[in-house]
Amino acid sequence: MAKTSVDIDMDKLNRVRGILGTESIRETINAAFREVIRVAAVRDLAALGEAGAFDFLLEPGAEERMWG
């Protein structure tokens, strides 16, 4: 991990701490990074669904073909 020095808006940090339930600055920043990555993954999954990637699951017999 890299060590760096940055200016942080403490009001925003405290707001994010409350939302994420974290205590330290490091814990808050790491949790915020994880949450941003999680939200991006959910958006990617939703985009796949909108593009029809899972339409085969709606076809008759799909569950049997998947699980045998």
Secondary structure as GFF3:
##gff-version 3
##sequence-region A 1 68
A	DSSP	alpha_helix	10	20	.	.	.	ID=ss1
A	DSSP	alpha_helix	25	50	.	.	.	ID=ss2
A	DSSP	three_ten_helix	55	58	.	.	.	ID=ss3
A	DSSP	alpha_helix	62	67	.	.	.	ID=ss4
###
